[in-house]
């Protein structure tokens, strides 16, 4: 069964499995103790720290191991905000950061989100515009976890440096592919993203960064990650990071070619698809696209039945009623969203089989939802100003992608120049109706409040 969700958690690398088994016999003792078992454990821990620090590009005494990548993010954010509390409590973050970053900064004080373009990338100048005299911290991921877009970390770090603001980089998705360039101040990562074991995170804090660990004091890991270290898992994490880095150049080229095939052929095989994310400045193994008139959860189930494991940012798959904050910030279609992230070793045959299965899976979901087969025919005469009215579609209480499907069904019933007003209380409609208009060449007039929801007005122009 092809597993295409490496961005969530990569399969355990063979080197990680080998290192884990070997270190179980040597790394079980307390590395803080002076007897021989403790000294052996300490040697393993020190060697793992040196290997991880070399991969990150920092000094070994700047890096600590944490119980998870999320713990590393929370410790990094709260540590900097506390250490720089005399400066202020303001933080600047990109609008597409991982939720762990957004939650941490929101709990710490005043937050300004830096907007992104339609590819999901920030502009370094945008960071310069939001940094203030009371800005204690800026955050920017190295590459986006949902669409794969790489961020201009080095340029943003230089902007932050010139303003005296430390930059925290969430490198969870990119660290396995290479070091993060630029003058970052704090870096976090998670081992299970590159094929290490779950339950190991990295937190690197450069010398000179004001940092005050939060919580009760502890003598382990510089007080930044209290508790007994899982030394076998740490050793496996460091060993697998070194191994995937050695393979990164060749495997990255190979997976990029497979992703290029998916990016090119999905729009050819499946009508009404929007491929999102930067086509060039992106992670080599990840591609995301959204399908009109498709329930994301139903599509994931259909692909799972065909033995393909993928992920989605659609609201109907996220456990909430809101679409992915990443897709929302980008202003792209969220319904029927599919993220394909290829693990190391994925074959061209597996990709070809996926491309054979996908069109039927999408068509089946659209058929069950009653989606229109084609856009309305062009050439309908324009109505006179006196004849132009509005057709109202009541989709209150109906979830994505039904409001857009109902809009598509009736747009041909109004003359060119006429409008359709869609009443909806689904948060995804706020994103998907404008996206549908852009894909269909219709005019999105705007949104206004309505009873129990909002009214979205669309004018037919063709």
PyMOL commands that set and color helices and strands:
alter all, ss='L'
color gray80, all
select helices_A, chain A and resi 14-24+36-56+60-62+69-83+99-108+124-130+153-162+191-193+221-223+231-269+296-305+315-317+325-330+348-369+402-413+429-440
alter helices_A, ss='H'
color red, helices_A
select strands_A, chain A and resi 2-3+63-66+90-94+111-114+135-139+167-170+186-190+201-205+273-276+286-291+308-309+337-341+390-394+419-424+443-450+453-459
alter strands_A, ss='S'
color yellow, strands_A
deselect
rebuild
show_as cartoon
